[in-house]
Amino acid sequence: MDASTSLSIDTIDADIERRLVRKIDLYVYPILFVIYMLSFLDRINISNGRIQGLADDIDLSGNRFNIALFIYFVPYVLLEVPSNMIIQKVRPSLYLSGLMFSWGITNMCMGFVRSYEGLVALRFLLGATEAGVLPGIIYLTSMYYKRHEFQIRMSFLFCSTLAGGAFGGLLAYAIADLSQLKGYLAWRWIFIIEGATTSFVAIISAFLIVDWPEQCRFLSPEEKVILKRRLADDGAGFARMDTLDRYAYKLIFSDWKIWLGSIVYMGIGTTGYATTFFMPTILNEFGWKAEEAQVRTIPIYAVSAVGMLLVAYLSDRLRHRYGFILLGCLIATVGYGMLLNQAMLSQDAKFAAIFLVSLGGYMCTPIALAWLSNNVSGHWKRAISSGVQVMIGNFAGIIGANIFVPDEAPTYATGYGTSLAMLWLGGLAATAMFIGLWLENRKRAAGKRDYRLALPDDVVKNMGDDHPSFRFTL
């Protein structure tokens, strides 16, 4: 590859650029897909274990199951921003694999727990060790791609959660036959097998996770130059934030985009969390036995994955995010409407409603993450903004864990109604964000932000997306 020739002209050779992006895809995403799939699987396997005997063995009566779900998110929310500030300073390959090994061991220990208090303590520790995974992955991958290449890849990453959900249901079905093997009930084997698998993969992943572009070993020096150039052409060249000083802190924490984007993610994320946590239980309440309910989660996740990837492709091609978030909200709303009136529905119709809720929620969740990432620029701003968004967004997990009240089974009016309300909180926040970005783009096009160029040179070179030349994705 003759990088010097390619960089001597105004545009990078399209074939060279295409080969570079393909190479980055092959090195960056496969292992991250597996990592996030196992993270999600280890987070939700308590839902599979619940209907395989965990609830009776550990006594999860009343709201005890909800508390076990909720406690995970306390450290998960608190540690996400600090985690991204740490990963900015270290090698992601070692940091992410270390977290993964820790939560794998923690998850495996849940298979040996003998008391409710022990289960809650381990769920808390699981949240602490998984906290840095998603914001770290978002931050790391955003440093390799142009803004309008990011959505399809974020959706590919989120397909890992659907694969994890489907695989978890299939594994729980298979493990049902292991009851009393070595004296352990089936639900214990769910945690033991999945936790051991995670820890084993963590050791391998230390050699497969890529580091920052300037540190990575899979790109040649010429390819690193081309990568830097193509990202500069996408706005990263002038919209930098490499120094975390007082002015940078002010720009970051006064940025309305970060807070609105976090509300968008929290609102629509409630649907994903609530559906995932309680899907096996809901299907069980529809009349299917535990093993059949586990298997019936698989086609729901499969349809959601196909829809998510299709929407991601269109969103990147059209370079537009907002409309697809609204589309997902509308699809999920139809499903919620059916479930809130399920007394008049057949078993198959209620099953179809779960398809719509899952499809709509999962369609727009990765868009919310990619949309904010598209509209912030600079190393430090991306690190902190992705941490803040995932931190606030994961209040959705706390909400989702507590709204399906056992006494309301099988209709779960509070659960479905609250999820619907949160969904449209996210939809309204997305609308406000769209209008704000559209107005800001108009002001910049009219030169109404050019006064910032008169600020001291060190400030201009460290203002990130506040640079007047930066344009926002709608």
N, C-alpha and C positions, 0 to 999 in steps of 0.2 A: 504494500500500500504506500503510494507516494503522497504522504501527507503534505509535504511542502508545496507540491504542485496544487493540491486541492485548496490550500489555505491562501494561495496567492491570488485567487480570484474572489469575486464578491460572494459566490455561493459555493457550498461544498458539493462535490459530485454526488448525484442522487444515489448511484449504485453503491458507492463507498459508504454513504450515510446509512443506507438500508442494511448493508451487511453489518455495520457497527451496531445498529439497534437490535438486529437479530441476535448477534453475539451477546449483547448485554442481557437480552431476554433469557437466553439459555443459561447464563451464569447466575443471574440475579434471582429469578422468580421460582424455579422449581423447589429449591430447598425452603424458601420462605412460605410457599404454599403448604408444604408438609408441616412446617413449624406452626403456622397459624391454625391449620386443621387440627393438630394435636392439642393446641392451646384451647380451642373451642370445645373439642371433644372432652377434655379433662375438666372443663368448666361446667358442662351440662350433663355429664354422665350421672350425676346425682338424680336427675329426672328419670333416667332409665332404671337406676337402682331402686327408685321409690316404688315402682310397681312390680319389682322382682323380689320384694321382701324386706328392703331397707326400712320402710315405714313401720313395719311390725317389729322388726328385730331391735331397732334403736328407739322405738316409740316416738314417731313423728306426728303424734296426734295434735289437734288444734292448729295453731299457727307455727308450730315448731319447724315444719319444713320451710315455710316462708322465711323464718329467721335464719335458717341454715343457708338459704339462697342469698339473703340480704347481706349477711356479714361478710361475704366474699368481696363486696363492692366498697366496703369502708376503706381498706388499704389500697384497693385497686384505684379508687378515685384520687386519694391523697398523694400517691407516689408517682403518678404519671408524668407530671411536669418535672419533678426532680430527676426522674429517670432519664428523660430526654436531655437534660442538661449534663448528665453524666456521660451518656453515649456520645455526645458531641466531642468529648475529650478522649475517648478510648476507642479501641478497635471493636466495631460492631460484631465481628465474628466471635470474639471471646465473650463479650458482654451478653449477647442474645443466647448463645449456647449455654452459658453459665446459668442464666435465668431458667432456661428450659430444663436443664438437668435438675435444678432445685424443685421446680414444680412437679416434675415427674416423680421424684422421690416422695414429695408430699402427697401426691395423688395415690401412689401405691400404699402409703401408710393408712389411707382411709379404708382400705380393704381389711385392715386389722383392728379398726376402732371398735370399742366395746361399750361406749356410752355416748349419749347425745352431746354432752359437754366436749368430749374429745372430737366429735364430728365438727362441731362449730369452731373449735380452735384450729383444726386442720383446714377448714374452709377459709378462715381468716388468713392463714399462712399461704394458702394457694393464691388468694387475691394479691397478696404482697409480692409473690414471686412472678405472677403473670402481668403485673401492672405495666411493666416497661415494654411489653412485646409489640402491641399494635402501634402506639405512637412512635416507637423506634423503627418499625418497619416502614411506616408512612414517611418518616423523615429521611431514612436511608434511601428508599427507592425514588423519592422526589428529586434527589440530587443526580439522578442518571437520565431523566427524561424531560422532554419538552412538556409544556403544560397540557397540550391537547393530545398527547400520547398517554396520559396518565390514567384517564378514566377506565379504559378497557382493561388496563393492568390492575387497577384497584378492584374492579369487578371480578377479574380472574382470581385475585387474592381472596375476595369474599366468597367465591365459589368453594373455597376450602372449608368455610364454616358449614355450607350446605352439604359438602361431602362428609364432613365430620358428623353432622347430624344424622345423615343417612347411614353412614358406617356405624355410628353408635347404636342406632336402632337394630341394624342387622347383627352386630356383635352381641348386643344384649339378647337377641332372639337365640343366637347360637349358644351363648353361655348359659341359657336357661337349663340346658341339659347337664351342666356341670354342678348342679346343686348337690351339696354334701361331699363333693370331691375333696379329699384330704381334710374333711371335717368342716369345710367352708361353704356357706350358702352361695347361690348364684350371684347375688348382688355384690358380694365381696370380690368375686373373681373379675367383675367388671372393672373395679378400681385397680386391682393388682395387675391384671394383664395390660390395661391401658397405661398405667403409670410406669410399668417396667419398659414398655415400648417407647414411651416418651424419653425416658432417661437414656436408653440405648441410642436413639436417633440423635439426642443432644450431643453425644460424644462425636458422632460422625459429622454433625452439622458444624462443629468448630472448624473443620477443614473445608467446608463448602460455602458458608456464608461469606458474601463479599464484604470488603471494607469500603471506606470512602473512596471516591473516584481517584483522588490523588495518591491513595495508599494501595489500591487494588493491584493484584498481580496478573489478572487475566487479560488486561489491556496493555498493548505495547505503548511506548512513549509517544509514537505518532498518533495512535488511537486516542490517547488521553488528550492530546492537543485538539483533535477533531471534536471530541466530546465537549471540551471546554468552549470551543468556538460555536458549536451548534446551540449550546445552552445560552451563550452570550447573545446570539441572534434572536433567541426567544425572550429576551428581556433580562436575563440573569447577569448580563455583562455590566449594565449600568445600575440595575436595581439590587445592589449588594448590601449586606449587613454582616460584616466579618468581625466587628468589634462590639462587645456588649458593654456600652458605657451608659451614663445617665440618660442621655438623649435617646439612645436606642431603647432603653426600658420604657421611656415615655411614649415613643412611637408604637411600641408593641402593645402595651397595656391600655392605651387610649384608642386602639383601633377597633371601631365598631364592628368590622367584618368578623373579627375573631369571636366576639360575643354572640352575634347573630348566628354565625355559622355553627357555633356550639349548641345553640338552642334548636337549630334545625336538626342537628344530629341527635340530640336528646329526644326531641319530639317523635321523630320517625323511628328512632332506635327502640322505643318502648315496645312497638309492635314486634320487632324481631326478638327481643329478649323474652317478652311474655309468651309469645308463640312457642319459642324453643323450650323454655323452662317447663311449660305445661302441656305441650302437644301430646306426649304419650298419655298423660292423665286425661286430657280432653277426649282423645279418641277412645280411651277405655270407658269414659262416661257415655260415649255415644252407643256403647253396647258391645264393643269388640273385647275379646279377652286380652290379657296383658301381652302375650307373645304376638298376637295378630295386630294389636295396636302398635307395637314396636315396628313391625314390618311395614305397616301402612304409612309411617312417616317418610319412607324412602321415596315414593313417587312425588310427594309434596315437595321435598327438597330438590328433586331432579327437575321438576317444572320450574321452580324458583330460580335454579341455576341457569337454565336456558334463557328465561326471560331477562335475568340480570345481565347476561353477556350480550344479548341482542340489543338491549337498551344502551349498554355501555358503548357498543360499536357505533350506534347511531349518534349518541351524544358526542363522541369524539369526532365523528365525521362532520357533524353540523357545528361543532365547537359551541355547544349550548348545553346548559345544565338545568336551568330552572323549570322548563316545560316538562322535562322527564320526571322531576321530583313531584310535580303536581299530578302527572299521569299515575305514578305509583300510589299517591294518596287516594286518588279516585278509585282505583281498582280495589285497594284494601277497604275502602269505605263501603263498597258494595258487599264485600264479605262480612264486615262487621254488622251491616244492616240485616243480613240474613241471620246471623248468629244471635242478634238481639231479639229476633222474632222466631226463634227456632222451634217453638212449640208447634207451629203449623208445618214444619219441614220434615221430610223423610230423613232417614239415616244417610242416604247417598247425597242429598242436598246439603246437609250439614257438613259432610265430608268435602263437598265442592267449595263451600264457604271458606273452609280452612285453607284450601288451595289459593283462593283469591287473597286472603289476608296475608299469607306467607309471600306470595308472588309480589303483591304491591309493596309490602314492607321491605323486602330484600332488594327490589328493583332500585329503590331510591336511597338506601343506606350508604352504599359506596359512593354514590354521586355526591352526597353531602360532604364526605371526607375529601374527595377529589376537588370539589368546587372551592372549598376554602384553601386547599393547598395550591390550586391554580392562581389564587388571588393574593398570595403573600409571597414575598421574595427576600432572599438573603439567608445565609446559614443560620444565624441566631433566631431570626423571626420564624423561620420554618420549624426550628427545633421547639421553640416555646409555644407557637400557635397550635401545632399538632398535639402537643401535650395537653394544652388547655382544652382543646376541642374534645379530645378523647376523655379527659377528666370530667368535664361537665356533661358530655354526652352519656357517660356511663352512670349518671344518676338515673338514666332509663332502666338500668339493671336493678337499681334499688326499688324503683317504682314497679317495674314488671314483676319483681319477686313478691310483692305484697298485695297485689290487687285481685288475685284469684283466691277468694275466700272459700275455704272448704265447706262452710255451711250453705253456700249458694250453689253447690254442685247439683245438677249438671248444667244449669243455665249460665252461671257465672256473669250475671248482669254487671256487677261492679268491674270485673276484669275487662270485659269487652267494651263497656262504656268509657272507662278511663283510658283504655288504649286508643279508642277512636278520638277522644278529646285531645290526647297528647299528639296523635298523628297530625291533627289540624293545627295544633300549636306550632309544630314544625313547618306545616304548609304556610301558615301566616308569616312566620319568621323568614321563610324562603322568599315569599313575596316582597317583604320589606327589604331583604338583601338584594333582590333583583332590581328593585326600583333605585336603591341607593347606589349600586354599581353602575347602572345605566346613567344616572345623573352625574356621577363622578367622571365617567368616560367623556360625557359631553363637555364638562368643565375643562378637562385636560385638553380635549381637541380644540377648544376655543382659547387656549393659552391662559386660563384663569389660575393655573397652578405653577406657572413658569417663574413666579416670584421666588420660589424655593431655590432656584438655581443661583440666586444671589447670596445664599447662605455660605458660610465658610466651606472651603473645599473638602475638608475632612468630614463635614456633616453631609454634604451632597453625595459623597462616595459611600456613605454608610446609612442611607435613609430607606433602603429596601424598596418596597412597592410604593412608598410615598414619593418616589422620584417622578417628576411630571411626565416622563416619557413612557412610563409603565401603563399598559391598558388592561382592563379587567375582563374576565370571562363571564358572560351572562348565563 
